[in-house]
Amino acid sequence: MAVKKSELYSILWEACNKLRGGVEPSRYKDYVLVLLFFKYVSDRYKGKRFAEFKVNEGASFDDLVKAKGKSDVGERVDVIIQQFLEDNRLKGLLPDVSFNNPDELGKGKELVDKVSGLIAVFENPAIDFKSNVASGDDIIGDAYEYFMMKFAQESGKSKGQFYTPSEVSRTIARLIGIGNIKQETGKRWTLHDPAAGSGSLLIRAADEAPVDENGASIVDIFGQEKYSDTAGLAKMNFILHNKGTSEIVSGNTLSDPQYTDDFGELRKFDFIVMNPPFSDKDWSDGIKPSEDKFRRFDGYGIPPEKNGDYAWFLHVLKALNSTGKAGVILPHGILFRGNAEETIRKEILKRKYIKGIVSLPGNLFYGTGIPACIIIIDKEKAEEREGIFFIDASQGFKKDGSKNRLREQDIEKIIQTFNNRIEIEGYSRFVSNEEIKKNNGNLNVPRYIQKVDKSLPQNIASHLKGGIPERDIESLTKLWSVSPELKDKIFRLVDADHNVYELAMHPEAVEEAIYNDANIIKESEHEKHTVFEKWKNEIRADLLTIDKNTSPKVLIRDISHKLLTAYEDVVVLDNYDVYDCLLNYWNEKLQDDVYVIKALGYEAGREIEYEYKQKKVKDDSGETIQVDDKTKVKSFDGALIPRDIIEREYFSDALKKLEETKDKAEMIRAELQERIEEESGEDSIYQEVLNEAGDNITKTELNKRIKELDEKRISEDADFLEGLFVLFTEDPDKAEKLVLTDDLFKKYDLRNKNGKLGKAKIQNAIKEAKGQAELPEKYLDEYEALISYKERSDELDGQEKSIKEAEAGLDEKVTNKYGELTVDEIKRLLFDEKWMTRLATDIADEMDLVLNETISRVITIAKRYDKTLSEIERETQESRDKVRLALERMGYQW
């Protein structure tokens, strides 16, 4: 099967766990990511001639496996990886890690176990890249970035700055317009990041660029990063994203820019993306700004000595060509701070280079919690620009631990609003140069976009006199637009002169009134089903014609845009909330499915993934480890199509019968548990058979106790018969005389066919007598309870046996059915029963959420004025008087 994102993430995090305790998060990312990189390149290129990388004998991942468990494994791993780096001229370009480092990995056996354990994690067949070429570099590259994000989270404030959150990177990439360029004869478009970090901004921007007829990007990538180890992360990131030809150099960009032309000037680029260190206090180290040989500050002014935000900004302006475009992330302060920065800002505004500003939520970035903004720069036809387009996206985010993150809908809303110049009250606005000039060049976003206050102001008159003001009622415009009649059902006008209302029904009846309203039902069904079905039919072909040439990222963008458009004019649901449903499912599961189909075709729908029971074996070092026992299947599921869909679609009768049997078994199980709970305590009738915890009865103890009670039965007949048996074995004649003289023996068949007493006959009579024996009264209740419990327990055993047999039969049918599926069946099951069913459910849940929020608002409006101020004061006084009276009765005086 193709590599799945979820499995890859899980495996890599397992690798991290091998290092926890001795290695800092800021360091163990290097170990794990170097191994991931080495495994990927080794799998992809070993044995291939004229490949992008040389993977020679003695320098492959297979050689790491051979070293596993050896006493000098750390030294061997270092030699193998260093040989690979030398063969590919990568030495010094990747993070510097040693797998023979006792300070971080321990000494002796501890080091051997850690390094061998790491190698073993990467042996997992789920990340075998040899057979997963078509799964694309997207998943492996995205996994790499995901883990850099996780490492940034764990590394804390001082060491997380190398990583720009993926959501922000994707947003900038789509704002700078790199997707609109065309291939031109003799020209290579250029993309640069002067503060490249781990390279994520460059990669996301390059992903937006078009490709040539061979599928190669028409953009060349150039990055500079101050720290060499972080530059190494970027180099690996480029390779894992199939951008191995990208350049990354290390060095201080402000004091020693590495990209210069033949004349010693800064090299000019078509596009620049950048997330530099915020408010860099050391920006001037190594340069004398007033004598900057690159003249970056000429005509603008020199930035403050202890704040380098504008130093980075002016470097970008200087490094852009005459039609260049850029997206930079900087703290909000750059928009409004005074003194030297105000002077620089006004000079930039004179040149009209700024095309747009997007205010982001606070606490997005690792290393700082301060809010930042994206500034879009565009030199092309700057002199004709009439103003700046502002977006206040500061309220659109979700919490993720201690940080905030942009949601998929937040990203798309920013992109669509900016690219289409859509003005939305409280969110976006085009501001003219004249207005900015009137504000003295202050670009603070709240100065131009005032947030829409959706809270309801308190109405003093209603608090004093009671009643609901009309303004509160009209705040439910969306509800009344769907069902105008509902307004008069829920609220009643009580003062026409002052437009005051009251609730026309009990608050608890509001929910039912809204949910049962015919207009609400009609609109809800329209948005959940009619609109959804129209979009579903529109994108059916997109999802059912996936092949090796399909770009998953283009695919999801196309179908998600169609979804946005489909829900653009609906009344109840917000189309961006619906968009979020699709993108969340894409990230969770649909993306994996698409990559698998791209790699293996729809025939992968026949594939089954097994989970095996574990067995203990010895590894190469003699240690006992747990491995899969391929002879014992624990469970299985379809690789693409969940087995519950196969069961539901093809074996519904068998499934129904199995569920009925399970229900019966569960009913008996619950009944038995209820019996135990009802008889809990020291006097429990089950006291002799309960386990130590007092919550279960084992079969062994139950049968043992029943046998003990049977032995306590009292029977005179049995006693006499046992005496007869003893006498018979000693003296048969005396036994004969005894039988003839006592009428008790006449009740039993004691003689053989020849008329003589028989030994076996006497024994059978003893059993018969004991069977009729009576239990002492003090044991009767316990015995009856235990027998009843045993009967139901035996019945449960029978049901569970039937369940096992039915499950085994169903497993066999399902397994066979997977292999029989046609491609058309697979497509139908995937599209209609898996993908669309899940999305329809999520959209229905979103509808319920919106309606519930509306209901809550109605009730809040009704209750906020249900008591006037005088009523509250009277109740308060009554409560105070009651407390005072109670205290006086208790003897308190004041």
N, C-alpha and C positions, 0 to 999 in steps of 0.2 A: 504493500500500500504506500501511497504518498505520505510525506511528512505532514502531520497535523499540528497546527499551531498550539492547541491546548496540551498535547502530549509533549511537545518540545519544551514548552514553558515549564511543565512539571518536572521533566528530566533535568533541565538546567538548574532548577531550584534545588533539586536533590543533590546536584553537584556542589552547590553552595553550602548545603548542610554538612558536607564532608569537611569543610574548612572552618566552620564556625567554632569559636572558642579560642583559636590561636592566631587567626589572621583577621586584621581589620577589614571592614566592608570595603573601604577605599582601595584595599589591596587584593582581596579575594576575587573581585571582579576581573582583575588582570589574569589570574590563574585560570578561571573558568572560561573567560572569553578567548584567551589564547588557545586553550584546548579545543573550544568550539570551532575556532577559525582553522586550526590545524586539521581537525577531523573532517571538516567540510572540504577543504582544499585537497586533502589526501584522498577522500572518497571520490571527488569529482575528477581529479586529474591523474591519479596514479595509472601508469601503463599507457598513457596517451602521448603520442608524439606530436610535436609542434603545438602543444597546449600552452595556455597562458602561464601555467606554473609547472615547474619541474618537480616531480615527486619520485626521487630515485630510491633504489634499494638501500636500506639502512636509514632512510629518512622519511618514513611514512607512519601513519597511525598504527598499521599492523606491527611495526617494530616496537611501538609503545606497549602493545598488548603482550608481545613476547617478553618485555622487560618487567611486566607486572609480577609482583610477588618476590622478585629478586632482592637480595639484601642491599644492593647498590642501585635500586630502581630510580632513585632521584637523580643520581649522576648519569645514568643511562638516558633518562628522559631529556635531560639538558643537552646531552651530546646529539641526540636524534633531532631535536627541534632546532638546535643551532646549525646543524648540517643542512637542514631544509632552508633555513633563513639565508645561509651563505650561498646555497645553490640558486636561490632566487633573488639574490642581492637585496634582501630585506633586513639584513642585520642592522640593528640600531633604529629601525623604523617601527618596530612593534614594542609594546610594553616590556620592560626589562624584568622578567621573572625567572627565578631559579627554583626548580622542583627538588633541589638538594639543599634547601635553606632550613637549618635546624631551628633558627630563631622564630620562624613562622610556622613551620610544619612539624616541629618536634624532632626528637632524636631516635635513632635505632628503629625499633619495631613500630613506634608511633608514626614516624615519617613513612616507612614502607607501607603501612596500612592506609594512611591518608592518600598517598600518591596512587597506590594500586586501586584504592576505592574510587578515586576520581576517574581513572582510566576505565574502570569497569562500568561506571555510569554512562560513559560515552560509547560503550560497546552495545548499548541497547538497540535492538533491531528497529525500533520506532524512529531512530534518527540515522538510518543507513542512507546516506546521500548518494551511494552508487546507483541505486535504482530509483532515485527521486529527482532526477534532473528537471523533469517537466513540472514538478511542484513549484518551481520558480524560486528565484532568489528573494522574492518578496517576503515569504514566511520566515526564512532563516534570517534575513536582514532585519525584519520587524521584531523577531525574537531577540536579536542582538540589542536592538534599541530598547525593547521592553526591559531587558535586564540592566541596561545602563540606567534606565529610569529607577528601577528598584534599588540599584546600588546607590544612586543619588539620594533616594529617600533615606536609606540606612546610614549614609555617610555623614549626614548632618550638614550644618550651615557652612562649614569651612571647605567642604570637599565636593559639594554637589553642583558647583557652578559650571562644570564641563558639559552639562547636559541641558539642552533646551527642550521643554516638554513637547512631545510629538504633536499634540493638538495645536500648539502655537506655531510650530514649524510648518505644519500643513496649511495653516491659515495664511501665513506670510507667502508661502509658495504660490498660492492661488491669487494673491492680491497684486503681485508685482507684474503680472501680465506675461510671464515667460511662456505660457501655453499658447500665446497668440503669434509667436514668431514663425517664420517660414524658412525652409531650407533655401539658401542662396548659393549659386555657383561661386566657388573660390572663397567663401566665407565660413569661418567656424565661430559660432556664438560662444561667448565666454561668461562664466559664472564664478563669482569670487566671494569668499567669506574671510575677512581679515582677523576674525576672532573665532576660528572654526570649531574649537572645542572638540567634541566627538564626531563632528561632521554631519549631524542630523539635519541641520538647516540646509546645507548644501544638497544633501541627498533628496530631501523633500522637494526642493525647488527644481532640481534636475529631473525628478520624476514627472513634473508637470510639463516639461519641454517635449515637443514633438520628436519623432524618430524618423530616420531615413528609410529607404526601401529595404534595407537589410535589418531593420529593427534596432539600429544603433542610435543613441541620442545624438542630436545635432548640436549639443552643448558640451563644451569642455569645462572641467571643474578645476578650480585652483583655490587652495585654502592655506592659511597661515595660522599656526597655533603656538602660543608662547612656550608651553611645556611639552617636552619631547615625548613623555609617556602618554599624554593625552593625544598628541599627534599620532601616536601608535594606535590608539583606540580608533581614531578617525580612519587611518589607513585600512585597518581590518574591516571597519564599517563599510568603506567603499567597496572592498573586494566582495564582502558578503551580500552587497546589494548589486553585484554585477557591474560595478563601476571601478574596476581595478586600475584603469588607466588614469584615474583622477590623481591630481598632485596634492600633496600636503607637505608643507615645510614648517620647521619650527624656528621660533625667534620672536622677538618683541616687535610687533607690527608698527607701533608708533615711533620707536627709536631706530629700528632696523628693518624696514619693510623689504621683503625678499623679492617682491615682484616689481621690477623696474625695467625700463626699456633701454635701448642702445645709447640713449642720450643721458642716462642717469635720472630720468624723470620717473614718477610713478607710472606703472603700466595701467592702461585704461581698460575697463571691463564694460561689457554690455549690461550685466546684472550683478548686483551685490545684495547679499543677505547677511545680517549680522545681529548677534546678541552679545555685546561686549560686557566686561565687568561693570556693574552699575557704580556710578560716582567714584571712579577709579582715582584714588588719592595719589598713586605713584605714576600717573600717566606721563609725567615729564622726565622720569628717570632716563638718562642716556641722551637727552636732547636739550638744546637751548631753543625754546619756542620762538624767541624773537629772531633767531638766525636759522630757522628750519630750512634745510636745503631743498625741501620739496615744496616750499611756499604754500603749505596747506592752510595757513592762517591769514595769508595776505588778503586784504580787502574785507575781512570779517572781524578780526580781533583775536586776541589770545585768551583761551579759556582760563578759568580760575586755577590757581596753582594746585589746589587740593580737590579738584573735581574735574574728571576727564570726560564727562559725557559729551561735551561739544568737541573735544579733541577727536574722539572717535567719529562723530558725525561729520566733521570737516574732512577727516581722512577719506570717508566714503565719497563725499562730494568731489574730492580731488581725483579719486581713483575711478570715477565713472566717466565714460566717454560722453560725447555731446548729446547723444540720445539715450544715455544710460538710465536704468531704473533700479531702484533699491527698496528694500524693506528692512528697517532696523528697529530693534527693540530697545527702548530706553526708559528710565523712570519718568514718572509724570512731571517731576520738577523741571525737566528740560523745557516744558511748555510755558512756564510762567515765572521762573526765577529771574531776579533782576540783576543789576550791575553789568559785569562783563558779559554774562550769558544773555542778558536782554539785548545788548548791543549786537552780539553775534546773531541772535534770532531775527532781529529786524533786518540785518543785511541779507540773511537767507530769504526772508519774506520778500524783499525787494526783487530778488531774482526769480521768485515764484516757483522754486524747485519742489515745494511740498505739495503733493497731490491729495493726500488724505491722512487722517489721524484716527486711529482706533483705540479707544480707552478700554483696557483689559481689566478683569477682576483682580483684586489683590490676592496675594498669597498663592500665586500660580507657580512661581519659580523656586528652585532649590537653591538655598543660600541666602534668600531674602524674602521677606513677606510684604515688601512695599509694592503698591500697584505700579504697573508699567503701561506703556502704550506702544503701539506699532505706528511708525511714521513711514508713509509711502512717499518715496522721492521719484520724480520723473522729470528728466531734463528735456525730453523731446517736446518741442513747441511750448516750452515753459513760459515764454514771453506772452503767449496768448491765453494763459490760464487766468480765469476770472475769480477764482477763489479756492477754498479747500473744503473737501467733503469730510465731515466729522461723523463718527459713530461712537455712541456710548454703550459699549457692550459689558460694562462693569457688573451688571446684575445677572448675567447669564452664565451659570456655572453649577457644578455639583460638588459636594464635599467628598474627598477621598482621603480618609485618615486625617492628618493634620493639615493637609494641603487642599487647595481648590483645583478643579479641573474643568476645562471647557467640555461641554457635552457635544455630541455630533450635531445636534440642532443649533447650538450656539455658533459653531464653525460655519455651518451652511448659511445661517442667517446673516452673518457678517459678510460672507462672500457674495451672496445674492444682492444684499443691500448695497454694498460698495460698487460692485461691477455694473449694476443696473441703475445706480444713482437714485435709489428709492428713498424718499423722505418719509420717516415714520415719527409721529409725535413722541417725544421723550426718548427716542433711540437714535435717529440719524437726521442730518441736516446739512445742506450745502450753504457755506458761509462765504459771502463775497469778500474780496480783498478790501473794499471800502469799510466794511463793518469791522474787520480785523484791525485795520488801521485806526479806526475810532477807538478801539480798545487797546491802543498803544502796543500792538503786536503781541498781546497776551493770547496764548493759544489754549488756555485751560478749558477743557471740554465742558464742564458745568456752566461756564460763562455763556456758552452758545446753545447747549441742550439742557433744558430743565426736565428733571425726572417727573414722570406722571405719577401723582399721588393717588393710588388706588384705595387708600383707606378712606373711611367715611368720617367726616367731621362730626363732633358731638353737637346736637341741637339743644341749646339751652332752654328754649321754650318748651320742647317736648319733655325734657327732664323735669321742668317745673309743673307743667300742666298735664303731661301724659300724651299718648298718641304717637304715631309714626309719621315723620315728615315726608313729604312727597319726594324730596331729593334722595332719600334712602331707597324708596321704592324704584325710582328711575335708574338707580345704579345697577339694577338687574335687567338692563336693556336686552342682553342676549337672550335671556329667558323669555321676555315678553315678545321679542321678534319671532320666536318660534311658535309661541302660543299666547296671543293677546288675551284670549278669554281666561287664561289661567290667573291673570292678575286680579280679576274681579272675584275669582273663587277663593283666592288666598287672603286678599286684603279687602277691607270694607272702608269706604270713605265716610268719615264721621263728622268732618268739619269742612264743608266746601269752601267757606270763606278763606280759610288758612291752609287748605289742601293737606289736612291731617287724616291719617288712616289708622285702622287697628286690624289685628289679625282676625280673620273671619272663621278660623277653625283652630282646634287645639294644636299646639306646636308638634305633637307627635303624629298628627295626621298630614303634615306637610309633605313628608317623604312619599307617602302613598299617593297623594294628590298629584305630585309631579311625575312620578314614575308611571302612573296610570292614565295620564293625560293623553288623549288621542293624538294631538299634534306633536307632543314630545316623542311618543312611540313612533310616529310616522317619520319624523326627522332622524331619530336615532337609527331606525332601520335603514333609512336612505344612506346615512353616512357609514354605518357599519357594513352594509351589504351591497347596496346598489353602486355606490362610488367605488367601494373596494373591488367588486366584481369587474367593473369597467377597467380599472387599473390592472387587475389580475390578468384579464384577457389581453390587455395591451402589451404586457411584458412576458407573456407566456413563451413566445418564440425566443426572447432573449435568454431565458433560463433553460430552454430545451434544445438549444443549438450550440452549446458550449463545446469547443474543441481545443486542440493544442495551440491554436492561434489566438484564442480569447485572452484578453487582458482583464483579469478580475477587477482591477481598480477602475478601469473604464466601464466595465459592466455595472458595478454597483453605483457608479456615479450616474449612469444613464437611467437605470430603473428607479433610483432614489429621486432624481429630478422629475421623472414622470409621476412619482407619488406626490411630490410637493405640488405639482401642477394640478393633479386630480383632486386634491383636497383644498385647493386655494380658495374656493368660493363657498365652502361649507360653513354652517353657522355655529355649531356646537364645538366641534373639535378644532384645535389649532393645527394647521398643516405641518408646522415644525415639530409638534409633539408626535404626530403620526410618523414623520420622517425619523424621529428618534427611535421609534419602535423597530423600524426596518434596520437602521444602522446598528442598533444594539444587538439584534439577532444576527446580523452579518458578522459582527465581531465575535459573538458567542459561538456560532455554529455554521451559518450559511457560507461564510468565507472558506472554512475548511472543506466543505462539500464541493464548492466550485473548484478549488485547487486539486482535489482528488479527481474530479471528472476531467479537468484539463489534462491531468497527467495520464489517467488510465481509461478515460471514456466512461460513458454511462454504464458499461458492463461492470464497472466496479460495484454497482448495486447488488451484484450476486455475491460479493465478498462477505465473509463472516470473520469476526474477530473473537478469539477464544480467550477466556481467562482460566488458567490452569491452577490446580492445587500445587502446593509447594512440597519439595522434598529436600532433605539435607544431603549435601555432597562435600567433598574436600576440594578446595581450589589448588592452584599450582604451588602455593606456599604451605599447603597442608592444613589451612584453616577451614573450619566447617562453615559453609554458607548455605543459604536458601536459594533454590532455583526452581524454575517451572518443571512440573512433572507432566510431560506432554501426553502421558497415557491416561491422565485423569482430568477431565474437563470439569471445571467448577461452574462456569456459566458461559454464555456466548451472546453476541448481539451482531446485528448487521453493521458493516463498516460504514455504509451510507444510509441504509433504510433500517430504522429501528425494528426489532422483532415484534414489538407490540402492534405495529402497523400491519405486518404480515399476518399475525394472528387474527387481528380484527377483520382484515379484508378477505382472508381465504379460509379461516377455520373458526368462524364465529360460533358455530354450534358447539364444537368441542370446547372452545374457550368458555362459553356460557355454562356448559355442564361442569367444567372444572371450577369455575367461580362459585357455582352453587354448592359443590362439594366442599370447597374452602370455607364458604359461609357456614355450612353445617358444622364443620370442624371447629371453626372459630366460635360458634354459638356454644358448642359443648365445652370448649376450652374456657370460655368466659363463665359458663355455669359452674364448672369445677372450681375456678378461682373464686367465684362468688361464695361458694360453699365454705371454702377455707376462710375467707374474710369474715363471713357471718359467724364463724365459730372460733374467732381469734380470742386470745387470752389464755390464762392459766387453766381454765375449766373447759378448754376446747375439747370437743368430742374426738378431734383428730390429734390430740396431744401426743399420743404414742407413735404417730407415723410422720409428723411434720419434720422438716429439716431444721437445722440450727437457726436459720433466719426466720423460720416460722411462716414462710410464704409458699411452700411447695410440699407435695407428697410424692415420694419416689415409689416406683412399683415394687422395689425390693422390700422396703419397709412395710408397704401396704400388704403384700402377700404374706410376709413374715407374721404380721400382727393378726391377720385373719386365721392363719394356721394355729397361732397361740390360743386364740379364742376358741377355735374348734376343739382343741385339746382340753378345754375347760368344761366341755359339755358333760352333763350328769345323766347316766342310764343304768338302772339296776339290771335290766336285761343284758346289757353289754358286759356288766361285771360278772353275772352268772355264766354267760356264754364263754367268757375268757377263762373262768374257773373250770368249766367243762372241757375247754380245749387243753388246759394243763393236765387235767385228770385223764383225758383221752390219750395223750402222748405217753402217760405213765402206765395206765391200766385201762385198756378199752372196755373190759368187762364191767368194771365199776362205773365207768362213764355210761354204759348201757343201762345199768340199774338206776342211775341217777335220773336219766332222761325219762324212764318209765314211771318214776315216783313223783315227778314235779311237772304240773300242768303248764308251767311257763314255757317249757321247751316245745310244746305243741304248736306254738305260733310260728315256728321256723322250720324250714325244710332242711333237716340235718342228715338225711339218709341217702345213700347211693341207690342205684337201681336194684342192687342185690338185697336191699333192706337193711344194710348195716350202716352204722354211723360213718360219715366220711370227714376226713380232716379238712379238705377244701370246703366242704359244705358248712362246717362249723365256722371256718374263717369268714365265709361270705355272710353268715348269720351275724357274726360280730360286727361286720361293716354295716349291715342293714340296721342293726340295733343302734350303733353309734350315729348313723345318719338320722335316726329318729330321736336321738338324745336331745335333751333340752339344755339350753344355755342358762346359767344362773341369771336371774333378773337384772342384776347390777351391770351385766355386760350386754344386755339386749340392744339398747339404744346405740351403743358404739358399734356393735356388730352389724346392725341393719344399715347404719350410715356408711360403714366401710364397704359392705357388699354393694350398696347402691352406687357409691363412688367408683368402685371397681367396674361395675357394669357399664357406667358411662365412660370410664377411662378406656375400657376394652373397645367400646363403640368408637371412641376417638381414634384409637389405634387403627381400627378398620378404615375409618375415613382418611387418615393420613396415608395408609397404604394405597388406598384408591387414588389419592392425590399424586403420590409418587409415580404410580403406574400411568396416570393420565398425563402428567408432566413429561414423562419419558416419551410417551407416544406423540405428544404435541411437539416436543423438541425434534423428534425425528421427522415429523411432517414439515415443520418450519425449515429445518436444515435442507431437506430435499427441495422445498419450494424455492428457496433462494437460488439454487442451481438451475431451476426451470424458468426463472423470470426472463421474459423477453425485454428488449430495450424499450419498447413502447410501454410495457407494464412498469418498468423501472421509472421512466419519465413521469408517468401518471402518479405513481406512488410518491415520488419525490416532490413533485410540484403541488399536486392537489392535497395529498394526505399529510405531508410533512411540512414543507415550507409555508404554504398558504394557510394551512390550518393553524399553525403557530402564530402567524402574523394576524390573522383574523381574531384570534383569541386576545392578543396583546392590544389590538385596536379596540375591541369590545371592553377590555379592562380600562383602557384610557377613557372611553365614553362614560363608564361607571364612575371613574374618578372625578371627571368634570361635573357630572350630575350631582354627585355627593357633595362636592365643594359648593355647588350652587344651593343645594338644600341647606347646608350649614350656614351659608350667608343669609338665606331667608330667615332661618331661625334666630341667627344673631341679631338681625335687624328687628325682628319681632320682640326679642327679649330685652334689648338694650334700654327700652323706654317703658317696660311693663310696670314699673313702679315709679311714681313721681317722687320728687325730693321730699315733699311733706310726708308721704307714706314711709319713706326710708327713715326720716327723722323720728316719726312716731314709733316705728318698730324698734329703732335703736333705743329710744327712751324706755319703752316697755321692757326690753331686754336688760337695760341698766337697772331699772327698778326691781326686776326679779332677782338679779344678782345681789343688789343691796339688801333686799329682804332676806335672802338666803344667808348672807353673811351675818346679818343682825341676829337671826335665829341661832347661829353658831357662836354668838357672843361677841362678835367684833363690833367695835364702836369707833366713830370718827366725828 
